[in-house]
Amino acid sequence: MLTQAHVEASDRLAVFVVEAYVAAGGAVLRDLFEAEHEGYLTDPALLDRLATERLEREAEAVRSEGWKWVELMPDLDYAALRQFRRVHPEMQPSTDEQQTELDRLTEAYDGLVGDPRIKSGDGDDPSEVVAAEIEALSDQIVALSQGTRCWKPEDIAVAGAVVGIGHAGKLIVERGLKWTPDLGPLVKV
Protein backbone atom coordinates (compact mmCIF):
# COMPACT_ATOMS: atom_id res chain seq x y z
CA MET A 1 0.00 0.00 0.00
CA LEU A 2 2.84 2.39 0.80
CA THR A 3 4.43 1.98 -2.62
CA GLN A 4 1.38 2.32 -4.89
CA ALA A 5 2.29 5.89 -5.85
CA HIS A 6 5.86 4.88 -6.70
CA VAL A 7 7.42 3.22 -9.74
CA GLU A 8 9.40 0.00 -9.39
CA ALA A 9 13.06 0.40 -10.30
CA SER A 10 12.74 -2.59 -12.63
CA ASP A 11 10.00 -0.86 -14.70
CA ARG A 12 11.26 -0.20 -18.23
CA LEU A 13 10.64 3.55 -17.90
CA ALA A 14 12.69 3.61 -14.69
CA VAL A 15 15.52 1.58 -16.22
CA PHE A 16 15.54 3.94 -19.22
CA VAL A 17 16.48 7.02 -17.15
CA VAL A 18 17.47 5.82 -13.67
CA GLU A 19 20.94 7.46 -13.75
CA ALA A 20 19.48 10.82 -14.81
CA TYR A 21 16.70 10.41 -12.23
CA VAL A 22 19.15 9.94 -9.37
CA ALA A 23 21.42 12.73 -10.69
CA ALA A 24 18.39 15.08 -10.76
CA GLY A 25 17.77 14.39 -7.08
CA GLY A 26 15.09 11.74 -7.45
CA ALA A 27 14.78 9.45 -4.45
CA VAL A 28 14.80 5.65 -4.50
CA LEU A 29 12.94 3.91 -1.70
CA ARG A 30 14.45 0.56 -0.74
CA ASP A 31 13.12 -2.18 1.51
CA LEU A 32 15.63 -3.08 4.21
CA PHE A 33 14.31 -6.63 4.39
CA GLU A 34 14.40 -7.41 0.66
CA ALA A 35 18.03 -7.07 -0.39
CA GLU A 36 17.32 -8.41 -3.90
CA HIS A 37 14.63 -5.80 -4.68
CA GLU A 38 15.93 -2.72 -6.52
CA GLY A 39 13.45 -0.39 -4.86
CA TYR A 40 10.90 2.20 -5.95
CA LEU A 41 11.38 5.57 -7.59
CA THR A 42 9.34 8.02 -5.54
CA ASP A 43 8.86 10.88 -8.02
CA PRO A 44 6.86 9.66 -11.05
CA ALA A 45 6.53 13.20 -12.45
CA LEU A 46 10.31 13.65 -12.53
CA LEU A 47 10.67 10.19 -14.06
CA ASP A 48 8.16 11.00 -16.81
CA ARG A 49 9.78 14.36 -17.55
CA LEU A 50 13.27 12.86 -17.81
CA ALA A 51 12.06 10.03 -20.04
CA THR A 52 10.21 12.44 -22.33
CA GLU A 53 13.27 14.71 -22.55
CA ARG A 54 15.55 11.80 -23.46
CA LEU A 55 13.09 10.47 -26.04
CA GLU A 56 12.76 13.95 -27.54
CA ARG A 57 16.56 14.27 -27.84
CA GLU A 58 16.68 10.93 -29.62
CA ALA A 59 13.75 11.92 -31.84
CA GLU A 60 15.54 15.14 -32.87
CA ALA A 61 18.49 13.07 -34.08
CA VAL A 62 16.12 10.86 -36.09
CA ARG A 63 14.28 13.94 -37.48
CA SER A 64 17.61 15.28 -38.72
CA GLU A 65 17.80 12.22 -41.00
CA GLY A 66 14.91 13.73 -42.98
CA TRP A 67 12.02 11.35 -42.22
CA LYS A 68 8.56 12.66 -43.14
CA TRP A 69 7.39 12.19 -39.53
CA VAL A 70 8.79 11.02 -36.20
CA GLU A 71 6.54 10.03 -33.28
CA LEU A 72 7.33 9.38 -29.63
CA MET A 73 5.76 6.20 -28.25
CA PRO A 74 7.17 5.68 -24.76
CA ASP A 75 5.31 2.38 -24.27
CA LEU A 76 6.36 0.99 -27.63
CA ASP A 77 5.66 -2.65 -28.26
CA TYR A 78 5.47 -4.61 -31.45
CA ALA A 79 1.68 -4.77 -31.35
CA ALA A 80 1.66 -0.98 -31.81
CA LEU A 81 3.84 -1.33 -34.89
CA ARG A 82 1.28 -3.50 -36.68
CA GLN A 83 -0.61 -0.38 -37.79
CA PHE A 84 2.25 0.48 -40.15
CA ARG A 85 3.53 -0.88 -43.41
CA ARG A 86 7.28 -0.91 -43.85
CA VAL A 87 9.78 0.26 -46.38
CA HIS A 88 13.14 -1.41 -46.15
CA PRO A 89 16.66 -0.09 -46.56
CA GLU A 90 19.09 -1.43 -49.07
CA MET A 91 22.07 -3.24 -47.65
CA GLN A 92 25.35 -1.89 -48.96
CA PRO A 93 28.17 -4.39 -49.51
CA SER A 94 31.12 -4.24 -47.17
CA THR A 95 33.97 -1.95 -48.11
CA ASP A 96 37.52 -3.30 -48.33
CA GLU A 97 38.31 -1.72 -44.95
CA GLN A 98 35.24 -3.31 -43.35
CA GLN A 99 36.13 -6.70 -44.82
CA THR A 100 39.71 -6.41 -43.53
CA GLU A 101 38.38 -5.57 -40.06
CA LEU A 102 35.90 -8.45 -40.24
CA ASP A 103 38.71 -10.85 -41.15
CA ARG A 104 40.83 -9.55 -38.25
CA LEU A 105 37.97 -9.91 -35.76
CA THR A 106 37.13 -13.41 -37.01
CA GLU A 107 40.76 -14.50 -36.67
CA ALA A 108 40.91 -13.12 -33.10
CA TYR A 109 37.60 -14.84 -32.25
CA ASP A 110 38.73 -18.19 -33.67
CA GLY A 111 42.04 -17.88 -31.82
CA LEU A 112 40.30 -17.35 -28.48
CA VAL A 113 37.70 -20.05 -28.95
CA GLY A 114 40.25 -22.64 -30.07
CA ASP A 115 43.00 -21.87 -27.53
CA PRO A 116 43.14 -24.64 -24.88
CA ARG A 117 44.99 -22.33 -22.45
CA ILE A 118 41.98 -20.09 -21.90
CA LYS A 119 39.83 -22.67 -20.17
CA SER A 120 38.79 -22.08 -16.58
CA GLY A 121 39.47 -24.53 -13.79
CA ASP A 122 36.82 -27.05 -14.87
CA GLY A 123 38.33 -27.33 -18.36
CA ASP A 124 35.11 -26.76 -20.31
CA ASP A 125 34.33 -23.07 -20.22
CA PRO A 126 36.59 -20.06 -20.73
CA SER A 127 37.23 -17.73 -17.81
CA GLU A 128 34.80 -14.83 -17.32
CA VAL A 129 37.25 -12.29 -18.75
CA VAL A 130 37.86 -14.34 -21.88
CA ALA A 131 34.14 -15.11 -22.24
CA ALA A 132 33.42 -11.36 -22.17
CA GLU A 133 36.10 -10.76 -24.82
CA ILE A 134 34.66 -13.55 -27.00
CA GLU A 135 31.18 -12.04 -26.66
CA ALA A 136 32.46 -8.55 -27.57
CA LEU A 137 34.25 -9.93 -30.64
CA SER A 138 31.11 -11.83 -31.62
CA ASP A 139 28.98 -8.68 -31.34
CA GLN A 140 31.44 -6.74 -33.51
CA ILE A 141 31.50 -9.52 -36.11
CA VAL A 142 27.71 -9.61 -36.27
CA ALA A 143 27.50 -5.82 -36.62
CA LEU A 144 30.04 -5.74 -39.45
CA SER A 145 28.53 -8.78 -41.17
CA GLN A 146 25.13 -7.16 -41.42
CA GLY A 147 26.49 -4.44 -43.68
CA THR A 148 25.46 -0.83 -43.84
CA ARG A 149 21.78 0.05 -44.20
CA CYS A 150 21.06 2.75 -46.74
CA TRP A 151 17.61 4.31 -46.99
CA LYS A 152 16.45 5.61 -50.36
CA PRO A 153 15.56 9.34 -50.33
CA GLU A 154 12.15 8.58 -51.83
CA ASP A 155 11.41 6.20 -48.93
CA ILE A 156 12.51 8.75 -46.33
CA ALA A 157 10.19 11.29 -47.99
CA VAL A 158 7.08 9.12 -47.48
CA ALA A 159 7.88 7.11 -44.35
CA GLY A 160 8.61 7.89 -40.75
CA ALA A 161 10.02 6.58 -37.53
CA VAL A 162 8.87 5.78 -34.03
CA VAL A 163 11.07 6.40 -31.00
CA GLY A 164 10.20 4.54 -27.83
CA ILE A 165 11.23 2.47 -24.87
CA GLY A 166 11.35 -1.24 -25.43
CA HIS A 167 11.88 -4.31 -23.32
CA ALA A 168 14.24 -3.88 -20.37
CA GLY A 169 14.32 -0.10 -20.75
CA LYS A 170 16.24 -0.05 -24.04
CA LEU A 171 15.82 2.74 -26.56
CA ILE A 172 14.08 1.55 -29.73
CA VAL A 173 13.98 3.44 -33.01
CA GLU A 174 11.89 1.85 -35.74
CA ARG A 175 12.54 3.53 -39.09
CA GLY A 176 10.84 3.02 -42.42
CA LEU A 177 7.27 2.96 -41.14
CA LYS A 178 4.55 3.97 -43.54
CA TRP A 179 1.09 4.79 -42.26
CA THR A 180 -1.66 4.50 -44.81
CA PRO A 181 -5.23 5.83 -44.47
CA ASP A 182 -6.76 2.40 -45.19
CA LEU A 183 -5.30 1.22 -41.87
CA GLY A 184 -7.43 3.74 -39.96
CA PRO A 185 -6.26 6.67 -37.84
CA LEU A 186 -2.78 6.67 -36.35
CA VAL A 187 -3.14 5.35 -32.81
CA LYS A 188 -0.61 6.43 -30.23
CA VAL A 189 -0.03 3.79 -27.62
CYANA upper distance limits for C-alpha pairs under 8 A (distance plus 0.5 A):
  3 THR  CA      7 VAL  CA      8.32
  3 THR  CA     40 TYR  CA      7.78
  5 ALA  CA     42 THR  CA      7.88
  5 ALA  CA     44 PRO  CA      8.38
  6 HIS  CA     40 TYR  CA      6.26
  6 HIS  CA     41 LEU  CA      6.13
  6 HIS  CA     42 THR  CA      5.33
  6 HIS  CA     43 ASP  CA      7.34
  6 HIS  CA     44 PRO  CA      7.04
  7 VAL  CA     11 ASP  CA      7.42
  7 VAL  CA     14 ALA  CA      7.74
  7 VAL  CA     40 TYR  CA      5.75
  7 VAL  CA     41 LEU  CA      5.59
  7 VAL  CA     42 THR  CA      7.16
  7 VAL  CA     43 ASP  CA      8.48
  7 VAL  CA     44 PRO  CA      7.09
  8 GLU  CA     14 ALA  CA      7.71
  8 GLU  CA     38 GLU  CA      8.13
  8 GLU  CA     39 GLY  CA      6.59
  8 GLU  CA     40 TYR  CA      4.85
  8 GLU  CA     41 LEU  CA      6.69
  9 ALA  CA     14 ALA  CA      5.96
  9 ALA  CA     15 VAL  CA      7.03
  9 ALA  CA     18 VAL  CA      8.26
  9 ALA  CA     38 GLU  CA      6.18
  9 ALA  CA     39 GLY  CA      6.00
  9 ALA  CA     40 TYR  CA      5.68
  9 ALA  CA     41 LEU  CA      6.58
 10 SER  CA     14 ALA  CA      7.04
 10 SER  CA     15 VAL  CA      6.67
 10 SER  CA     38 GLU  CA      7.40
 10 SER  CA    168 ALA  CA      8.49
 11 ASP  CA     15 VAL  CA      6.73
 11 ASP  CA    168 ALA  CA      8.20
 11 ASP  CA    169 GLY  CA      7.98
 12 ARG  CA     16 PHE  CA      6.54
 12 ARG  CA    165 ILE  CA      7.66
 12 ARG  CA    166 GLY  CA      7.77
 12 ARG  CA    167 HIS  CA      7.07
 12 ARG  CA    168 ALA  CA      5.70
 12 ARG  CA    169 GLY  CA      4.47
 12 ARG  CA    170 LYS  CA      8.16
 13 LEU  CA     17 VAL  CA      7.33
 13 LEU  CA     47 LEU  CA      8.17
 13 LEU  CA     48 ASP  CA      8.42
 13 LEU  CA     51 ALA  CA      7.47
 13 LEU  CA     74 PRO  CA      8.48
 13 LEU  CA    165 ILE  CA      7.58
 13 LEU  CA    169 GLY  CA      6.42
 14 ALA  CA     18 VAL  CA      5.86
 14 ALA  CA     41 LEU  CA      7.98
 14 ALA  CA     47 LEU  CA      7.41
 14 ALA  CA    169 GLY  CA      7.80
 15 VAL  CA    168 ALA  CA      7.48
 15 VAL  CA    169 GLY  CA      5.48
 16 PHE  CA     51 ALA  CA      7.56
 16 PHE  CA    165 ILE  CA      7.76
 16 PHE  CA    169 GLY  CA      4.98
 16 PHE  CA    170 LYS  CA      6.79
 16 PHE  CA    171 LEU  CA      7.95
 17 VAL  CA     21 TYR  CA      6.48
 17 VAL  CA     47 LEU  CA      7.80
 17 VAL  CA     50 LEU  CA      7.20
 17 VAL  CA     51 ALA  CA      6.57
 17 VAL  CA     54 ARG  CA      8.47
 18 VAL  CA     22 VAL  CA      6.69
 19 GLU  CA     23 ALA  CA      6.62
 20 ALA  CA     24 ALA  CA      6.48
 20 ALA  CA     50 LEU  CA      7.69
 21 TYR  CA     25 GLY  CA      7.09
 21 TYR  CA     26 GLY  CA      5.72
 21 TYR  CA     46 LEU  CA      7.66
 21 TYR  CA     47 LEU  CA      6.80
 21 TYR  CA     50 LEU  CA      7.50
 22 VAL  CA     26 GLY  CA      5.34
 22 VAL  CA     27 ALA  CA      7.10
 22 VAL  CA     28 VAL  CA      8.32
 26 GLY  CA     41 LEU  CA      7.69
 26 GLY  CA     42 THR  CA      7.60
 26 GLY  CA     43 ASP  CA      6.81
 26 GLY  CA     46 LEU  CA      7.73
 27 ALA  CA     41 LEU  CA      6.53
 27 ALA  CA     42 THR  CA      6.23
 27 ALA  CA     43 ASP  CA      7.56
 28 VAL  CA     39 GLY  CA      6.70
 28 VAL  CA     40 TYR  CA      5.90
 28 VAL  CA     41 LEU  CA      5.11
 28 VAL  CA     42 THR  CA      6.53
 29 LEU  CA     39 GLY  CA      5.86
 29 LEU  CA     40 TYR  CA      5.51
 29 LEU  CA     41 LEU  CA      6.82
 29 LEU  CA     42 THR  CA      7.18
 30 ARG  CA     37 HIS  CA      7.98
 30 ARG  CA     38 GLU  CA      7.31
 30 ARG  CA     39 GLY  CA      4.85
 30 ARG  CA     40 TYR  CA      7.01
 31 ASP  CA     35 ALA  CA      7.68
 31 ASP  CA     37 HIS  CA      7.82
 31 ASP  CA     39 GLY  CA      7.13
 41 LEU  CA     47 LEU  CA      8.48
 43 ASP  CA     47 LEU  CA      6.84
 44 PRO  CA     48 ASP  CA      6.56
 45 ALA  CA     49 ARG  CA      6.66
 46 LEU  CA     50 LEU  CA      6.61
 47 LEU  CA     51 ALA  CA      6.64
 48 ASP  CA     52 THR  CA      6.56
 49 ARG  CA     53 GLU  CA      6.61
 50 LEU  CA     54 ARG  CA      6.68
 51 ALA  CA     55 LEU  CA      6.61
 52 THR  CA     56 GLU  CA      6.49
 52 THR  CA     74 PRO  CA      8.30
 53 GLU  CA     57 ARG  CA      6.75
 54 ARG  CA     58 GLU  CA      6.82
 55 LEU  CA     59 ALA  CA      6.51
 55 LEU  CA     72 LEU  CA      7.36
 55 LEU  CA     74 PRO  CA      8.22
 55 LEU  CA    163 VAL  CA      7.22
 55 LEU  CA    164 GLY  CA      7.33
 56 GLU  CA     60 GLU  CA      6.63
 56 GLU  CA     72 LEU  CA      7.89
 57 ARG  CA     61 ALA  CA      7.14
 58 GLU  CA     62 VAL  CA      7.00
 58 GLU  CA    163 VAL  CA      7.84
 59 ALA  CA     63 ARG  CA      6.51
 59 ALA  CA     70 VAL  CA      7.16
 59 ALA  CA     71 GLU  CA      8.09
 59 ALA  CA     72 LEU  CA      7.75
 59 ALA  CA    163 VAL  CA      6.69
 60 GLU  CA     64 SER  CA      6.71
 61 ALA  CA     65 GLU  CA      7.50
 62 VAL  CA     66 GLY  CA      8.06
 62 VAL  CA     67 TRP  CA      7.89
 62 VAL  CA     70 VAL  CA      7.83
 62 VAL  CA    161 ALA  CA      8.08
 63 ARG  CA     67 TRP  CA      6.35
 63 ARG  CA     69 TRP  CA      7.89
 63 ARG  CA     70 VAL  CA      6.84
 66 GLY  CA    156 ILE  CA      6.96
 66 GLY  CA    157 ALA  CA      7.81
 67 TRP  CA    156 ILE  CA      5.39
 67 TRP  CA    157 ALA  CA      6.56
 67 TRP  CA    158 VAL  CA      8.05
 67 TRP  CA    159 ALA  CA      6.80
 67 TRP  CA    160 GLY  CA      5.58
 67 TRP  CA    161 ALA  CA      7.48
 68 LYS  CA    156 ILE  CA      6.91
 68 LYS  CA    157 ALA  CA      5.80
 68 LYS  CA    158 VAL  CA      6.29
 68 LYS  CA    159 ALA  CA      6.22
 68 LYS  CA    160 GLY  CA      5.83
 69 TRP  CA    159 ALA  CA      7.51
 69 TRP  CA    160 GLY  CA      5.13
 69 TRP  CA    161 ALA  CA      7.01
 70 VAL  CA    160 GLY  CA      6.02
 70 VAL  CA    161 ALA  CA      5.29
 70 VAL  CA    162 VAL  CA      6.17
 70 VAL  CA    163 VAL  CA      7.81
 71 GLU  CA    161 ALA  CA      6.98
 71 GLU  CA    162 VAL  CA      5.40
 71 GLU  CA    163 VAL  CA      6.73
 72 LEU  CA    162 VAL  CA      6.39
 72 LEU  CA    163 VAL  CA      5.47
 72 LEU  CA    164 GLY  CA      6.40
 73 MET  CA    162 VAL  CA      7.07
 73 MET  CA    163 VAL  CA      6.48
 73 MET  CA    164 GLY  CA      5.26
 73 MET  CA    165 ILE  CA      7.93
 73 MET  CA    188 LYS  CA      7.17
 73 MET  CA    189 VAL  CA      6.80
 74 PRO  CA    163 VAL  CA      7.89
 74 PRO  CA    164 GLY  CA      4.96
 74 PRO  CA    165 ILE  CA      5.67
 74 PRO  CA    189 VAL  CA      8.47
 75 ASP  CA    164 GLY  CA      6.92
 75 ASP  CA    165 ILE  CA      6.44
 75 ASP  CA    166 GLY  CA      7.63
 75 ASP  CA    189 VAL  CA      6.96
 76 LEU  CA     80 ALA  CA      7.09
 76 LEU  CA    163 VAL  CA      8.43
 76 LEU  CA    164 GLY  CA      5.74
 76 LEU  CA    165 ILE  CA      6.29
 76 LEU  CA    166 GLY  CA      6.40
 76 LEU  CA    189 VAL  CA      7.47
 77 ASP  CA     81 LEU  CA      7.50
 77 ASP  CA    166 GLY  CA      7.02
 78 TYR  CA     82 ARG  CA      7.29
 80 ALA  CA    188 LYS  CA      8.41
 80 ALA  CA    189 VAL  CA      7.06
 83 GLN  CA    179 TRP  CA      7.55
 83 GLN  CA    183 LEU  CA      6.92
 83 GLN  CA    186 LEU  CA      8.02
 84 PHE  CA    177 LEU  CA      6.18
 84 PHE  CA    178 LYS  CA      5.88
 84 PHE  CA    179 TRP  CA      5.44
 84 PHE  CA    180 THR  CA      7.80
 84 PHE  CA    183 LEU  CA      8.28
 85 ARG  CA    177 LEU  CA      6.32
 85 ARG  CA    178 LYS  CA      5.45
 85 ARG  CA    179 TRP  CA      6.77
 85 ARG  CA    180 THR  CA      8.11
 86 ARG  CA    176 GLY  CA      5.99
 86 ARG  CA    177 LEU  CA      5.23
 86 ARG  CA    178 LYS  CA      6.10
 87 VAL  CA    155 ASP  CA      7.17
 87 VAL  CA    159 ALA  CA      7.89
 87 VAL  CA    176 GLY  CA      5.44
 87 VAL  CA    177 LEU  CA      6.91
 87 VAL  CA    178 LYS  CA      7.50
 88 HIS  CA    151 TRP  CA      7.81
 88 HIS  CA    176 GLY  CA      6.74
 89 PRO  CA    149 ARG  CA      6.14
 89 PRO  CA    150 CYS  CA      5.74
 89 PRO  CA    151 TRP  CA      5.02
 89 PRO  CA    152 LYS  CA      7.35
 89 PRO  CA    176 GLY  CA      8.29
 90 GLU  CA    149 ARG  CA      6.25
 90 GLU  CA    150 CYS  CA      5.67
 90 GLU  CA    151 TRP  CA      6.78
 90 GLU  CA    152 LYS  CA      8.13
 91 MET  CA    146 GLN  CA      8.47
 91 MET  CA    147 GLY  CA      6.56
 91 MET  CA    148 THR  CA      6.14
 91 MET  CA    149 ARG  CA      5.27
 91 MET  CA    150 CYS  CA      6.63
 92 GLN  CA    147 GLY  CA      6.48
 92 GLN  CA    148 THR  CA      5.74
 92 GLN  CA    149 ARG  CA      6.76
 92 GLN  CA    150 CYS  CA      7.19
 93 PRO  CA    147 GLY  CA      6.57
 93 PRO  CA    148 THR  CA      7.73
 94 SER  CA     98 GLN  CA      6.19
 94 SER  CA     99 GLN  CA      6.55
 94 SER  CA    144 LEU  CA      8.44
 94 SER  CA    145 SER  CA      8.46
 94 SER  CA    147 GLY  CA      6.30
 94 SER  CA    148 THR  CA      7.91
 95 THR  CA     99 GLN  CA      6.67
 96 ASP  CA    100 THR  CA      6.62
 97 GLU  CA    101 GLU  CA      6.73
 98 GLN  CA    102 LEU  CA      6.54
 98 GLN  CA    144 LEU  CA      7.44
 99 GLN  CA    103 ASP  CA      6.61
100 THR  CA    104 ARG  CA      6.75
101 GLU  CA    105 LEU  CA      6.63
102 LEU  CA    106 THR  CA      6.54
102 LEU  CA    141 ILE  CA      6.63
102 LEU  CA    144 LEU  CA      7.00
102 LEU  CA    145 SER  CA      7.94
103 ASP  CA    107 GLU  CA      6.64
104 ARG  CA    108 ALA  CA      6.76
105 LEU  CA    109 TYR  CA      6.56
105 LEU  CA    137 LEU  CA      6.83
105 LEU  CA    140 GLN  CA      8.10
105 LEU  CA    141 ILE  CA      6.99
106 THR  CA    110 ASP  CA      6.55
106 THR  CA    137 LEU  CA      8.31
106 THR  CA    141 ILE  CA      7.40
107 GLU  CA    111 GLY  CA      6.54
108 ALA  CA    112 LEU  CA      6.79
108 ALA  CA    137 LEU  CA      8.29
109 TYR  CA    113 VAL  CA      6.66
109 TYR  CA    134 ILE  CA      6.65
109 TYR  CA    137 LEU  CA      6.66
109 TYR  CA    138 SER  CA      7.68
110 ASP  CA    114 GLY  CA      6.42
111 GLY  CA    115 ASP  CA      6.44
112 LEU  CA    118 ILE  CA      7.82
112 LEU  CA    130 VAL  CA      8.15
112 LEU  CA    134 ILE  CA      7.46
113 VAL  CA    134 ILE  CA      7.93
118 ILE  CA    126 PRO  CA      6.02
118 ILE  CA    127 SER  CA      7.19
118 ILE  CA    130 VAL  CA      7.57
119 LYS  CA    123 GLY  CA      5.73
119 LYS  CA    124 ASP  CA      6.74
119 LYS  CA    125 ASP  CA      6.01
119 LYS  CA    126 PRO  CA      4.69
119 LYS  CA    127 SER  CA      6.56
120 SER  CA    124 ASP  CA      7.52
120 SER  CA    125 ASP  CA      6.33
120 SER  CA    126 PRO  CA      5.61
120 SER  CA    127 SER  CA      5.29
126 PRO  CA    130 VAL  CA      6.47
126 PRO  CA    131 ALA  CA      6.22
127 SER  CA    131 ALA  CA      6.50
128 GLU  CA    132 ALA  CA      6.61
129 VAL  CA    133 GLU  CA      6.87
130 VAL  CA    134 ILE  CA      6.59
131 ALA  CA    135 GLU  CA      6.64
132 ALA  CA    136 ALA  CA      6.66
133 GLU  CA    137 LEU  CA      6.66
134 ILE  CA    138 SER  CA      6.58
135 GLU  CA    139 ASP  CA      6.67
136 ALA  CA    140 GLN  CA      6.80
137 LEU  CA    141 ILE  CA      6.64
138 SER  CA    142 VAL  CA      6.67
139 ASP  CA    143 ALA  CA      6.68
140 GLN  CA    144 LEU  CA      6.68
141 ILE  CA    145 SER  CA      6.42
142 VAL  CA    146 GLN  CA      6.76
143 ALA  CA    147 GLY  CA      7.77
151 TRP  CA    155 ASP  CA      7.27
151 TRP  CA    156 ILE  CA      7.30
152 LYS  CA    156 ILE  CA      6.96
153 PRO  CA    157 ALA  CA      6.68
154 GLU  CA    158 VAL  CA      7.20
155 ASP  CA    159 ALA  CA      6.36
155 ASP  CA    176 GLY  CA      7.77
156 ILE  CA    160 GLY  CA      7.37
156 ILE  CA    176 GLY  CA      7.64
158 VAL  CA    178 LYS  CA      7.47
159 ALA  CA    175 ARG  CA      8.39
159 ALA  CA    176 GLY  CA      5.91
159 ALA  CA    177 LEU  CA      5.78
159 ALA  CA    178 LYS  CA      5.15
159 ALA  CA    179 TRP  CA      7.97
160 GLY  CA    175 ARG  CA      6.60
160 GLY  CA    176 GLY  CA      6.11
160 GLY  CA    177 LEU  CA      5.62
160 GLY  CA    178 LYS  CA      6.79
161 ALA  CA    173 VAL  CA      7.28
161 ALA  CA    174 GLU  CA      5.89
161 ALA  CA    175 ARG  CA      4.75
161 ALA  CA    176 GLY  CA      6.60
161 ALA  CA    177 LEU  CA      6.31
162 VAL  CA    172 ILE  CA      8.47
162 VAL  CA    173 VAL  CA      6.22
162 VAL  CA    174 GLU  CA      5.74
162 VAL  CA    175 ARG  CA      7.14
162 VAL  CA    177 LEU  CA      8.31
163 VAL  CA    171 LEU  CA      7.96
163 VAL  CA    172 ILE  CA      6.35
163 VAL  CA    173 VAL  CA      5.12
163 VAL  CA    174 GLU  CA      7.12
164 GLY  CA    171 LEU  CA      6.54
164 GLY  CA    172 ILE  CA      5.75
164 GLY  CA    173 VAL  CA      7.01
165 ILE  CA    169 GLY  CA      6.25
165 ILE  CA    170 LYS  CA      6.18
165 ILE  CA    171 LEU  CA      5.40
165 ILE  CA    172 ILE  CA      6.21
166 GLY  CA    170 LYS  CA      5.72
166 GLY  CA    171 LEU  CA      6.59
166 GLY  CA    172 ILE  CA      6.31
179 TRP  CA    183 LEU  CA      7.83
179 TRP  CA    186 LEU  CA      7.81
180 THR  CA    184 GLY  CA      8.07
181 PRO  CA    185 PRO  CA      7.26
